[in-house]
Amino acid sequence: MKKLFTLVTIFVFLSMMFACGGGKYADAKKVMGKFISITNDFVSDMEKADDADSTAAAINVYAHEMEHLSADMKKIQEKYPEIKDQENPPEELKELAGQMEEVMPKMMAAMMKLAKYAQEPAVMEAQKKLQQAMGELR
């Protein structure tokens, strides 16, 4: 009877854990999902930007978001060094890894648009903030 109770308890716990997005990489999934979301928002903001001020504003928003997220990303990379292998991500992270692969070229295209206003003081200052925010990931 005690064994059955223990098995049922373990089953309920595991069911709750997986229903709530558990799994070995639950924390990595959360951070990766946030990165994808804010990067997509940045791309969208950059697509709408049509002058130096709106470009700087888009970069500043992204820098602010990355400032808060980069420390978490670094912790995840340290905790799970295997996720750095982009060619062979863990099975549980393959979908998010694919989404990251999709968003990165869009981000690069958005950054190319930035070049048009790169010499504007507001854009230069925003880029500096973004570089500082991303510095945690190096």
trRosetta pair geometry for C-beta under 8 A, 3 or more apart (Angstrom, degrees):
i j d omega theta_ij theta_ji phi_ij phi_ji
1 4 5.7 -53 -150 34 31 112
1 5 6.5 33 151 -19 64 105
2 5 5.7 -53 -150 35 33 113
2 6 6.4 34 151 -20 65 105
3 6 5.7 -53 -149 35 32 112
3 7 6.4 31 153 -17 65 106
4 7 5.7 -54 -147 38 31 111
4 8 6.3 30 154 -18 65 107
5 8 5.8 -55 -145 38 29 110
5 9 6.2 32 154 -21 64 107
6 9 5.7 -54 -148 36 29 113
6 10 6.4 28 155 -17 64 105
7 10 5.8 -54 -146 37 30 110
7 11 6.2 32 154 -20 64 108
8 11 5.6 -54 -146 37 31 113
8 12 6.3 31 155 -19 65 105
9 12 5.9 -54 -147 36 29 109
9 13 6.3 29 154 -19 63 108
10 13 5.7 -56 -147 38 30 113
10 14 6.2 26 157 -15 66 108
11 14 6.0 -57 -145 40 27 107
11 15 6.2 29 155 -20 63 109
12 15 5.7 -55 -146 37 29 113
12 16 6.3 28 156 -18 64 106
13 16 5.9 -58 -150 37 28 109
13 17 6.3 29 153 -22 64 108
14 17 5.5 -53 -144 35 33 114
14 18 6.3 23 161 -11 67 106
15 18 6.2 -60 -146 42 27 101
15 19 6.0 27 156 -19 65 112
16 19 5.6 -57 -141 40 29 112
16 20 6.1 16 161 -9 65 113
16 22 7.8 68 109 -21 55 137
17 20 6.2 -69 -149 44 24 101
17 22 3.3 -7 164 -10 81 169
17 23 7.5 150 142 -34 100 44
18 21 7.8 77 -170 -52 32 7
18 22 5.2 -77 -73 50 36 102
18 23 6.6 71 -110 -52 74 84
19 22 7.8 24 38 5 43 101
21 26 5.5 117 130 -139 80 103
21 29 6.7 -142 176 89 109 141
21 30 7.6 96 137 -65 138 94
22 26 5.0 -50 -146 -67 32 141
23 26 5.2 136 56 -54 73 85
23 29 7.6 57 68 -14 120 137
23 92 5.5 172 158 -146 141 145
24 90 7.7 -95 84 160 125 156
24 92 6.5 158 53 20 95 164
25 28 4.2 -51 -171 46 90 119
25 29 5.6 101 124 -31 89 90
25 80 6.6 50 -112 -92 96 163
25 83 7.7 125 -130 -76 129 127
25 90 6.3 160 -45 82 147 142
25 92 4.8 153 33 103 126 131
25 93 5.5 -79 137 -57 165 105
26 29 5.7 -52 -149 31 30 114
26 30 6.7 31 153 -21 62 103
27 30 5.7 -50 -152 31 35 114
27 31 6.5 28 153 -13 66 107
27 76 6.5 -162 120 -102 96 101
27 79 7.7 -1 85 85 131 159
28 31 5.9 -58 -148 41 33 107
28 32 5.9 31 156 -17 69 111
28 76 4.8 129 -107 -157 79 123
28 79 7.7 -148 -66 82 104 118
28 80 5.7 -25 -74 24 143 152
28 83 6.2 -166 -157 -72 146 160
28 93 6.4 -41 117 -94 126 128
29 32 5.8 -57 -139 41 27 109
29 33 6.0 30 159 -22 63 110
29 92 7.4 -83 -63 146 117 100
29 93 6.8 -144 -82 -105 79 81
29 96 6.1 -169 -131 -39 70 155
30 33 5.9 -57 -148 36 24 112
30 34 6.5 24 154 -18 61 107
31 34 5.7 -54 -150 35 31 111
31 35 6.4 34 152 -20 64 105
31 69 6.9 141 -155 -162 84 94
31 72 4.9 -161 -117 134 122 113
31 73 5.7 166 168 -86 127 61
31 76 5.0 -149 57 -40 158 152
32 35 5.6 -52 -149 34 33 114
32 36 6.4 33 153 -19 65 104
32 76 7.7 -158 -45 148 83 165
32 93 6.9 111 -4 -148 169 106
32 96 4.5 71 124 165 138 139
32 97 7.8 -45 -163 -66 148 52
32 100 6.6 -71 -166 -58 104 123
33 36 5.8 -53 -148 35 31 111
33 37 6.3 32 154 -20 64 108
33 96 6.5 -80 -66 -122 70 124
34 37 5.6 -56 -147 37 31 113
34 38 6.3 19 161 -10 67 107
34 69 5.8 -165 119 -118 123 129
34 72 7.9 23 63 88 143 145
35 38 6.4 -61 -144 42 26 99
35 39 6.0 23 159 -17 64 113
35 69 6.2 156 -82 162 77 145
35 73 6.5 78 -73 -89 131 124
35 100 7.2 18 103 -107 119 106
36 39 5.9 -61 -144 40 25 110
36 40 6.2 27 157 -20 63 107
36 96 6.9 -131 -33 -156 142 85
36 99 5.1 14 -128 130 149 119
36 100 6.1 -102 -85 -81 101 67
36 103 5.6 175 -141 -18 76 157
37 40 5.9 -56 -149 35 26 109
37 41 6.5 27 152 -18 62 106
38 41 5.4 -49 -147 36 37 116
38 42 6.4 44 150 -24 65 101
38 62 6.6 134 158 -131 101 70
38 65 4.3 -175 -151 144 145 150
38 66 7.1 179 121 -60 144 70
38 69 6.8 -162 25 -17 153 157
39 42 5.5 -48 -149 33 35 115
39 43 6.5 38 151 -20 64 101
39 62 7.7 68 -105 -138 47 114
39 103 5.0 88 109 158 128 135
39 104 8.0 -20 168 -80 150 48
39 106 7.9 113 145 84 99 107
39 107 5.5 -45 -172 -78 109 125
40 43 5.6 -50 -148 34 34 113
40 44 6.4 34 152 -18 64 105
40 103 5.9 -83 -67 -124 79 123
40 106 7.6 27 -112 100 61 147
41 44 5.7 -56 -150 38 31 112
41 45 6.3 32 152 -19 66 106
41 61 7.5 -99 127 126 116 126
41 62 7.6 175 92 -88 93 84
41 65 7.8 102 69 -26 132 169
42 45 5.7 -55 -146 38 31 111
42 46 6.2 28 155 -18 66 107
42 58 6.3 112 -152 171 65 95
42 59 7.9 65 -149 -100 108 39
42 61 7.2 -176 -98 90 78 99
42 62 4.0 53 -103 -90 125 127
42 65 7.9 -136 -57 47 109 138
42 107 6.9 36 92 -119 120 91
42 110 6.5 122 130 132 88 165
43 46 5.8 -57 -147 38 28 109
43 47 6.4 33 153 -23 63 104
43 103 7.1 -140 -26 -160 144 86
43 106 4.6 14 -128 143 151 111
43 107 5.9 -91 -75 -84 104 55
43 109 7.7 52 -140 69 104 96
43 110 4.8 -132 -121 -51 63 141
44 47 5.7 -52 -150 30 31 113
44 48 6.7 22 154 -12 62 107
45 48 5.9 -63 -154 40 32 107
45 49 6.4 47 147 -41 66 100
45 54 7.9 -158 173 168 84 87
45 57 7.5 -125 177 104 125 86
45 58 3.6 164 129 -125 117 108
45 61 6.5 -180 -93 55 176 138
45 62 7.5 -158 54 -43 140 104
46 49 5.3 -37 -146 12 38 121
46 55 7.0 52 -129 -128 74 72
46 58 5.1 154 -70 145 63 158
46 110 3.7 90 82 -156 157 107
46 111 7.8 -41 -146 -53 163 36
46 113 5.6 136 167 66 107 135
46 114 7.0 -53 -141 -56 123 88
47 110 6.9 -70 -47 -105 70 96
47 113 7.7 166 -91 -20 41 170
48 54 6.9 -107 113 166 82 134
48 58 7.8 155 61 -78 90 132
49 54 4.0 177 -134 115 75 102
49 55 4.3 106 174 -76 145 63
49 57 7.6 176 -106 54 109 91
49 58 5.2 -85 -59 -11 129 139
49 113 7.0 129 71 133 114 130
50 54 6.0 29 34 50 57 146
51 54 5.4 86 52 17 74 99
51 55 6.9 -135 97 -6 35 95
51 117 7.3 105 167 -93 37 141
52 55 5.6 -60 -146 40 30 114
52 56 6.1 30 157 -20 67 107
52 117 4.2 170 -103 -155 76 130
52 120 3.7 -126 -142 174 139 175
52 122 5.7 114 146 57 103 114
52 123 5.4 -98 -157 -33 88 113
53 56 5.8 -53 -145 37 29 109
53 57 6.3 31 154 -21 63 106
53 122 6.1 14 -102 94 54 163
54 57 5.4 -47 -143 35 35 116
54 58 6.5 39 154 -21 64 101
55 58 5.9 -53 -152 33 30 110
55 59 6.5 26 152 -14 64 107
55 113 7.4 -153 -117 124 117 96
55 114 6.0 144 -171 -119 123 69
55 116 7.8 -159 -82 71 159 96
55 117 4.8 138 55 55 160 151
55 120 7.7 102 68 55 126 139
55 123 5.5 1 105 -101 116 112
55 126 7.7 173 123 60 73 156
56 59 5.7 -57 -148 39 33 110
56 60 6.1 35 154 -23 67 107
56 117 7.6 -110 -42 130 82 137
56 120 7.2 -108 -51 104 117 120
56 122 3.8 -53 -74 138 166 102
56 123 4.8 -114 -76 -79 90 54
56 125 7.1 34 -146 63 121 91
56 126 4.3 178 -151 -26 73 143
57 60 5.7 -54 -145 35 30 112
57 61 6.5 32 156 -20 64 103
57 126 7.8 -82 -36 -102 16 148
58 61 6.0 -53 -152 33 30 110
58 62 6.5 25 153 -14 63 109
59 62 5.7 -60 -150 41 33 110
59 63 6.0 35 153 -23 68 107
59 114 7.1 83 -69 -118 124 128
59 123 6.9 97 14 -143 150 65
59 126 3.7 96 92 150 125 125
59 127 6.3 -41 -179 -68 153 53
59 129 7.4 122 135 64 98 106
59 130 5.5 -78 -178 -44 97 131
60 63 5.5 -51 -142 36 31 113
60 64 6.3 35 156 -22 64 104
60 126 4.9 -86 -56 -126 78 106
60 129 6.3 35 -117 74 67 151
61 64 5.8 -54 -151 33 29 113
61 65 6.5 25 153 -14 64 107
62 65 5.8 -56 -149 39 32 109
62 66 6.0 27 155 -15 67 111
62 130 6.3 19 97 -110 102 114
63 66 5.8 -59 -142 43 28 108
63 67 6.2 42 154 -34 64 101
63 126 6.6 -163 -13 -171 140 72
63 129 4.1 68 167 121 161 101
63 130 4.0 -105 -88 -81 103 63
63 132 7.5 51 -163 57 115 86
63 133 4.6 165 -163 -3 71 146
64 67 5.7 -46 -151 21 28 118
64 68 7.3 17 154 -8 58 102
64 129 7.9 -2 -53 152 62 129
64 133 7.6 -100 -58 -95 14 151
65 68 6.2 -65 -163 38 33 104
65 69 6.1 11 152 -5 70 119
66 69 5.5 -67 -134 50 36 103
66 70 5.3 47 168 -42 76 103
66 130 6.8 59 50 -144 144 70
66 133 4.1 97 97 141 103 127
66 134 5.9 -16 154 -69 141 71
67 70 6.6 -33 -128 14 18 111
67 129 7.9 -49 -59 171 121 90
67 132 7.6 13 -100 105 100 90
67 133 4.0 -82 -71 -122 70 107
68 71 7.6 -67 -179 26 29 101
68 72 7.8 12 142 -2 61 113
69 72 5.5 -64 -160 43 50 111
69 73 5.9 50 147 -25 81 106
70 73 5.4 -51 -144 36 36 114
70 74 6.3 39 156 -22 67 102
70 133 5.8 160 -15 164 140 69
70 134 6.1 -169 -103 -117 142 32
70 135 7.5 73 153 56 158 49
70 136 3.7 122 134 58 117 128
70 137 5.4 -98 -154 -41 102 91
71 74 5.8 -52 -149 34 31 112
71 75 6.6 33 151 -19 63 104
71 136 5.4 -84 -73 -166 56 156
72 75 5.7 -53 -150 35 34 113
72 76 6.4 34 153 -20 66 105
73 76 5.7 -54 -149 36 32 112
73 77 6.4 32 153 -19 65 106
73 136 7.4 113 61 107 99 113
73 137 5.9 -15 101 -97 126 103
74 77 5.7 -54 -148 36 32 112
74 78 6.4 29 153 -16 65 106
74 136 5.1 -107 -34 153 137 96
74 137 5.9 -143 -73 -100 92 50
75 78 5.8 -58 -149 39 31 109
75 79 6.0 27 154 -18 67 111
76 79 5.7 -56 -140 40 30 110
76 80 6.1 -23 173 31 67 104
76 83 7.1 -31 145 52 97 152
77 80 7.1 -76 -129 64 19 69
77 81 6.9 54 170 -103 60 50
77 83 6.7 -116 -113 71 58 108
77 84 6.3 69 -149 -66 96 101
77 137 7.7 100 -5 -144 153 76
78 81 7.2 3 -148 -66 24 81
80 83 4.6 50 117 -9 111 111
80 90 7.6 -70 -176 -11 129 138
81 84 5.9 -32 -176 7 57 116
82 85 6.1 -39 -173 18 55 111
82 90 6.1 73 116 -49 122 103
83 89 6.2 33 -138 -137 65 89
83 90 6.6 -51 -87 3 77 103
83 93 6.2 -20 -121 89 106 173
83 97 7.9 -153 -159 -84 86 113
85 88 5.0 -22 133 57 121 82
85 89 6.7 179 89 -78 77 46
86 89 6.6 1 -139 -55 35 96
86 97 6.6 168 -147 -163 69 116
86 101 7.5 131 -176 -78 116 102
89 93 4.7 -104 160 91 120 105
89 94 5.4 162 80 -88 111 56
89 97 4.0 -166 -11 -51 163 159
90 93 4.9 66 64 19 86 105
90 94 7.5 -124 94 -41 42 75
91 94 5.8 -26 -153 -19 35 116
93 96 5.3 -62 -165 51 69 109
93 97 5.4 76 135 -32 88 103
94 97 5.5 -55 -142 37 30 114
94 98 6.3 34 157 -21 64 104
95 98 5.8 -55 -155 33 29 113
95 99 6.6 29 148 -17 63 104
96 99 5.4 -51 -148 36 38 113
96 100 6.4 42 151 -21 67 101
97 100 5.6 -50 -150 34 33 113
97 101 6.5 38 149 -21 63 102
98 101 5.5 -49 -150 32 34 114
98 102 6.6 34 150 -19 63 104
99 102 5.6 -52 -151 34 35 114
99 103 6.4 27 155 -17 67 107
100 103 5.9 -58 -144 38 32 105
100 104 6.4 41 159 -34 65 103
101 104 6.3 -48 -148 19 27 114
102 105 7.5 -65 -173 30 31 98
102 106 7.3 20 145 -8 63 115
103 106 5.4 -65 -158 43 46 116
103 107 6.1 48 148 -26 77 104
104 107 5.5 -51 -146 33 35 113
104 108 6.5 36 155 -20 66 102
105 108 5.5 -50 -147 35 36 113
105 109 6.4 39 152 -20 66 102
106 109 5.7 -52 -151 35 32 112
106 110 6.5 35 149 -20 64 104
107 110 5.5 -53 -151 35 34 113
107 111 6.4 35 150 -20 66 104
108 111 5.5 -52 -149 35 34 113
108 112 6.6 42 149 -26 63 99
109 112 5.5 -47 -153 26 35 116
109 113 7.0 40 148 -20 62 97
110 113 5.7 -49 -160 28 37 114
110 114 7.0 49 142 -27 62 99
111 114 5.2 -39 -159 19 43 123
111 115 7.6 62 145 -33 60 86
112 115 5.7 -30 -169 2 44 117
113 116 6.2 -33 -179 8 50 114
114 117 6.4 -79 -167 52 48 88
114 118 6.2 79 138 -74 78 83
114 123 6.7 160 -167 -166 89 124
114 127 7.5 121 171 -83 137 113
115 118 5.1 -14 -144 -31 40 123
117 120 4.7 -28 179 9 87 126
117 123 4.6 151 125 -51 100 160
118 123 6.0 -122 -119 119 23 134
118 124 7.2 76 174 -75 53 77
118 127 7.5 35 -140 -42 75 153
119 123 7.6 34 50 65 21 122
119 124 7.1 13 -152 -54 23 114
120 123 4.3 73 68 13 97 110
120 124 6.7 -170 85 -12 46 86
121 124 5.6 -56 -143 36 30 112
121 125 6.3 29 160 -18 65 106
122 125 5.9 -55 -149 37 30 110
122 126 6.4 30 152 -18 63 108
123 126 5.6 -53 -146 38 33 112
123 127 6.3 37 153 -22 65 104
124 127 5.7 -52 -148 34 30 112
124 128 6.6 35 151 -23 62 103
125 128 5.6 -51 -153 30 33 115
125 129 6.7 34 149 -18 64 102
126 129 5.6 -52 -153 34 36 112
126 130 6.5 34 150 -18 66 104
127 130 5.6 -54 -148 37 35 112
127 131 6.3 37 153 -20 67 103
128 131 5.8 -52 -149 35 30 111
128 132 6.6 31 152 -18 63 105
129 132 5.8 -55 -151 36 32 111
129 133 6.3 30 152 -19 65 107
130 133 5.6 -54 -146 38 33 112
130 134 6.1 23 158 -11 67 110
131 134 5.9 -60 -142 44 28 104
131 135 6.5 55 150 -51 61 93
132 135 5.4 -32 -156 -5 33 124
133 136 7.3 -41 170 6 40 104
134 137 5.6 -46 -177 25 67 115
134 138 7.7 76 135 -34 76 91
135 138 6.0 -42 -163 8 48 115
